[in-house]
Amino acid sequence: MNKKQISTIALALGLIFLVIGLSTDNTIYSWISIGFILASLILGGRWMRPPRRK
């Protein structure tokens, strides 16, 4: 698995945990979802890479 696939899986898990956390009013699931979404951004986000120079 490359970083892009792991990022997509982490984002999907984050959204699932967010929905569970909001529907059950459980803050643990919400914190877990924040962790997964941040991991997704760090692993696959283009904003972390410096811009290319031509």
CORVENQUI-V460113 format. One record per backbone hydrogen bond with DSSP energy under -0.5 kcal/mol. CO is the residue of the C=O (numbers start at 0). NH is the residue of the N-H. E is the energy in kcal/mol with one decimal. If there is no record, write none. Layout:
# CORVENQUI-V460113
co:CO nh:NH e:E
co:CO nh:NH e:E
This chain:
# CORVENQUI-V460113
co:1 nh:5 e:-2.0
co:2 nh:6 e:-2.4
co:3 nh:7 e:-1.9
co:4 nh:8 e:-2.3
co:5 nh:9 e:-2.6
co:6 nh:10 e:-2.2
co:7 nh:11 e:-2.3
co:8 nh:12 e:-2.6
co:9 nh:13 e:-2.4
co:10 nh:14 e:-2.2
co:11 nh:15 e:-2.3
co:12 nh:16 e:-2.8
co:13 nh:17 e:-1.9
co:14 nh:18 e:-2.2
co:15 nh:19 e:-2.4
co:16 nh:20 e:-2.7
co:17 nh:21 e:-2.5
co:18 nh:22 e:-2.5
co:19 nh:23 e:-2.2
co:20 nh:24 e:-0.7
co:20 nh:25 e:-1.6
co:24 nh:26 e:-0.5
co:25 nh:29 e:-1.1
co:26 nh:30 e:-2.4
co:27 nh:31 e:-2.3
co:28 nh:32 e:-2.3
co:29 nh:33 e:-1.9
co:30 nh:34 e:-2.0
co:31 nh:35 e:-2.3
co:32 nh:36 e:-2.5
co:33 nh:37 e:-2.4
co:34 nh:38 e:-2.3
co:35 nh:39 e:-2.2
co:36 nh:40 e:-2.1
co:37 nh:41 e:-2.4
co:38 nh:42 e:-2.6
co:39 nh:43 e:-2.3
co:40 nh:44 e:-1.6
co:44 nh:47 e:-0.9
co:45 nh:48 e:-1.1
